């Protein structure tokens, strides 16, 4: 959303800066930001050219900056007269009007002079789509550093500069901010009037044209992506050869196209129902949250340029905007934006803007209803959960050591994106995260859980196949699982059912797959091996949860209760106890009570305990 971001479309490359230029710029908005033309000429300054002067229209006052000290640094401005033999040869500089042109001086090396001003007046006003800024430039000798900068929003070269035009010896070159290329616009601009035009052809597309009065020089044209400038500066530094190095400029104009630029009505629509359906809500219209479009089509990224969308029904918000620009170009980037209501508790991300790249569309001849999109392209929310209690009990996951749990998968930016941190807010060993998903309903997502941090090498990725979820309605949640399917826990088995005696018995004994399933009932029997009698209880018990423990007890008189004293042995798969139809994570075991003499009555029971 950087309003000064630029993308090269067309042009030749070389190093240098531009000479006399005609500049045509436009700025997109709902209406033209400035209908009047702008004009200024050195001939208007009959009483001299001073800081704060403004004898033109459509521009702000001149602002001068220099490091002049009158001792060893000499810098300033003057109105040049080419008919003066000490300044320029007579008849060369056609931009001069009534014997005057704007000129800067700065010498010796290390000295600089800048003359700058706003477009529009005392307040900077960007050029409108279909407007052009033009001026003329004359360079003589190639010494010194001289050129023109165009800016948007400020005077900072790194952040605000849109275009730099400069004389690089005889060549006149053009360089966009952020580019390492300096295409040569005119290969030999020496002693020629150079005319430059910069036109805003679409909300974020500029067309630069440079030509000279010499018919041998071919005109240069470059179309590139950038916002409309709202100010300009002319600069000169490091003069070495007196006024032979000093460049002259004149005839600054701002003019609209003779034929009005093409304009079309564009309907923007965004579906906010998914965000409003979340708990807590990520968009709450009842509490005054509003959604806007902001960017080049709305008139700029600034808060005062945003345009509100109104609900059409079913959570879809729309607005129709007039968008100017030449056919076949792009609209310029834009995003949807949420503004919190005064009573809203919505937590805004990205300052209220959508996540991801700017949106844009092609400028066509016809009015357009853009497709309905989702805010940040979020079509659903999915809560992922993993139970780390098995690893915690094994000492393989130790939170205090700096280990953490993350989610990675095929959603949104894919497996190569950074893992999404998961949290255990209530300290129960279950880690969760709710993820906005951009894929359509019916898409199969692949995902896995990972452990990061110190000592996590053995757990970094879950083993086995990727987990899978087919997207359905929003919101939804994946089944709770243990990390790497290593063992199980009551939370995973119960899918949220209450931990009570009935459910614990089903979980621990019988091999039931869940609280609503039926497991295998325990069996009892008795045998005699000389010289002892024994009675046993046989049951399927869960063995993949090390928080579970079992205790067999006996009684010959129920009124006296049960006891685990006496001689007990336990047999299982290793003692040839049948494991037919025993579920994974369980084992059929036989708990044997040796009691010597035969008993007329014998009661056995199996107690299961789940540790915290």
PyMOL commands that set and color helices and strands:
alter all, ss='L'
color gray80, all
select helices_A, chain A and resi 42-44+242-244+273-276+285-287+296-298+303-305+350-352+375-377+389-394+399-401+483-485+490-494+501-508+558-560+573-575
alter helices_A, ss='H'
color red, helices_A
select strands_A, chain A and resi 7-10+38-40+63-66+74-80+101-107+112-118+131-138+145-151+161-168+171-176+183-186+193-202+205-212+220-225+231-237+248-256+263-271+290-295+307-313+316-324+334-339+368-369+373-374+380-387+404-409+420-421+430-437+444-452+467-470+476-477+481-482+523-529+532-542+548-555+567-571+586-596+603-610
alter strands_A, ss='S'
color yellow, strands_A
deselect
rebuild
show_as cartoon
